[in-house]
Amino acid sequence: MFSKKTMCSFAAKYEINAESGCWEWSASLARGGYGQFATSKLDGGKWYRAHRFAYEAFVGPIPGECVVMHKCDNPRCVNPDHLEVGTQAENMQDRDKKGRGKWNRRQLPGSSAEEIISSPASNKELARQLGCSPAHIWKVRNQKYAWTRDVRAGAK
């Protein structure tokens, strides 16, 4: 699918971690710590996130609206055995389940979602008290995190 030149260039940009089995990207990183890679001009000089390139090169095309997820939770990993496709919703559920989101129920600073939702204090006041951003308080109150929808519905 890709030229030998592109594949050799890709192989030179990761190191295998013997302990985890991750192929850790050692070249240019994009936001979030994900590797980035450009194919050779023979393959159009197209830019990829390195893990997406690895999936396409070693597994096959990424279906429609799917994302490539890391089973190993290492954004620098490009080992195709550690990658799987899923929907963006599945990716966010996986992130939340593993506690990797910026804010999740285990990271609420000194308060529960129920207390934040029912508090008469403003978002700005609560954020100052809890050491987080007013945007985080707004997201909790407006069910922008999957786990806050359970709180609004009365589930524990």
C-alpha positions in Angstrom: 0.0 0.0 0.0 2.8 2.4 0.9 6.2 2.6 -0.8 9.3 1.0 0.7 10.8 4.5 1.2 7.8 5.6 3.3 7.8 2.4 5.4 11.6 2.6 6.0 11.2 6.2 7.1 8.4 5.2 9.5 10.4 2.4 11.0 13.2 4.7 11.8 11.0 6.9 13.9 10.0 4.6 16.7 11.7 2.5 19.4 10.3 -0.7 20.8 9.7 -0.7 24.5 10.6 -4.3 25.6 8.6 -4.0 28.8 5.3 -2.8 27.4 5.6 -3.9 23.8 4.8 -0.4 22.7 6.5 1.0 19.6 7.1 4.4 21.0 7.2 7.3 18.5 10.5 9.2 18.9 10.0 11.8 16.1 7.8 14.8 15.9 4.8 15.0 18.2 1.5 16.8 17.7 -1.0 18.0 20.3 -1.8 15.5 23.0 1.6 13.7 22.6 0.6 11.8 19.4 3.2 11.2 16.8 3.0 12.9 13.4 4.4 11.5 10.2 4.6 12.5 6.6 4.7 9.9 3.8 7.4 10.2 1.1 6.6 12.2 -2.1 6.0 8.8 -3.8 3.0 8.4 -1.5 1.8 12.0 -1.9 3.7 13.6 1.0 0.5 13.3 3.1 0.6 14.1 6.9 -0.8 11.5 9.3 -1.0 11.0 13.0 1.6 8.3 13.4 -0.8 5.8 15.0 -3.3 6.3 12.2 -0.6 5.7 9.6 0.5 2.5 11.5 -3.0 1.2 11.5 -3.5 1.8 7.7 0.0 0.5 6.8 -0.2 -2.7 8.9 -3.9 -3.5 9.3 -5.8 -1.7 6.6 -8.1 1.2 5.8 -9.8 3.0 8.7 -13.6 2.7 8.2 -15.6 5.8 7.6 -16.2 7.9 10.7 -14.0 5.7 12.9 -11.0 6.8 15.1 -8.0 4.7 16.0 -7.8 4.0 19.7 -4.9 2.8 21.8 -5.5 -0.3 23.9 -2.3 0.5 25.8 -3.3 4.1 26.6 0.1 5.4 25.2 -0.5 8.1 22.7 3.1 7.7 21.4 2.5 4.0 20.6 2.3 3.0 16.9 2.3 -0.8 17.5 -0.6 -2.1 15.3 -1.3 -4.8 17.9 -2.1 -2.1 20.4 -4.5 -0.2 18.1 -8.1 -0.7 17.3 -10.8 1.2 15.5 -14.0 2.5 17.1 -16.4 5.4 17.0 -15.6 8.7 18.7 -18.2 8.0 21.3 -16.5 4.6 22.1 -13.2 6.5 22.4 -14.7 9.0 24.9 -16.3 6.2 26.9 -13.0 4.4 27.0 -11.2 7.6 28.1 -13.7 8.2 30.8 -13.8 4.6 32.0 -10.0 4.7 32.4 -10.0 8.1 34.1 -7.9 9.8 31.4 -10.2 12.8 30.8 -9.1 16.2 32.1 -12.0 16.1 34.5 -13.9 13.0 35.6 -15.8 11.9 38.7 -12.6 10.7 40.4 -10.9 14.1 39.8 -13.5 16.4 41.2 -11.5 18.6 43.5 -13.1 18.1 47.0 -16.7 18.0 46.0 -19.2 15.7 44.3 -21.1 16.4 41.1 -24.4 16.4 43.1 -23.0 19.2 45.3 -21.9 21.2 42.3 -25.2 20.8 40.5 -27.3 21.8 43.6 -25.1 24.6 44.9 -26.5 28.1 44.7 -23.0 29.6 44.2 -22.0 30.9 40.8 -19.8 28.9 38.5 -17.0 31.4 39.2 -17.4 31.2 43.0 -17.4 27.4 42.9 -14.4 27.2 40.6 -12.5 29.4 43.0 -13.5 27.3 46.0 -12.7 24.0 44.3 -9.5 25.0 42.4 -10.8 24.4 38.9 -12.1 26.5 36.0 -15.6 28.0 35.8 -15.9 26.1 32.5 -15.6 22.8 34.3 -18.3 23.8 36.7 -20.5 24.8 33.8 -19.9 21.5 32.1 -20.8 19.5 35.2 -24.0 21.6 35.7 -25.0 21.3 32.0 -24.3 17.5 31.6 -21.4 17.9 29.2 -19.6 15.0 30.8 -21.2 11.6 30.3 -21.0 10.8 34.0 -23.0 13.9 35.0 -26.0 12.7 33.0 -26.4 9.9 35.6 -26.4 12.5 38.4 -29.1 14.6 36.7 -31.3 11.5 36.2 -31.0 10.7 39.9 -28.8 7.6 39.5 -25.8 7.1 41.7 
